Amino acid sequence: MNGIGVIKTLGNGFVIERFAIAQVLPPIHRIMTKRFFIKIVTDPDVDMRKCIVGVACAAQAISDGYDVDVFFAANGVKMIHAEYVNGINKQGNLPDGMIFNMLNVITEGASKIYCSTGSQAANGVTKENADEWLLEGYSDWMTWSGPPGVIELSAGSDVQLVY
């Protein structure tokens, strides 16, 4: 034994090996560095719960230390419309401020946040009027995109979740 471990071959051909903690940590580290791609596409007017679950999962993955990329597309783009999010908060289905807290975790902690330019346009939001519609500070954390962004983020991920 050299202080790190010992390998013994048993009569039945099995090998016993003692591991130092440093030998076990690299696999744990690889697990925690998985990259998540979370796409929120559901219309919250149709299934609000699904959209909130998507936001909650993105916030949780970030809080747990994973690398997270988020793409808002289709009518899921409403989830970053300031007035819409205020309405969710006022409905009282969640504790007061919870939706804002989860979105704040995402906007401050996600590696990349993309939003469909075409989907926003279909909801009346353009680059020119986005200041009137989107959550405060969006220009600091959001990238306008489309299918190329979806492909980029999904190709670079280990885990994909679609809500």
Buried (B, 14 or more C-beta within 10 A) or exposed (E): EEEEEEEEEEEEEEEEEEEEEEEEEEEEEEEEEEBBBBBBBBBBEEEBEBBBBBBBBBBBBBEEEBBBBBBBBBBBBBBBBBEBBEEBBEEEEBEEEBBBEBBBBBBEBBBBBBBBBBBBEEBEBEEEEBEEBBBEEBEEBBBBBBEEBBEBBBEEBEEEBBB
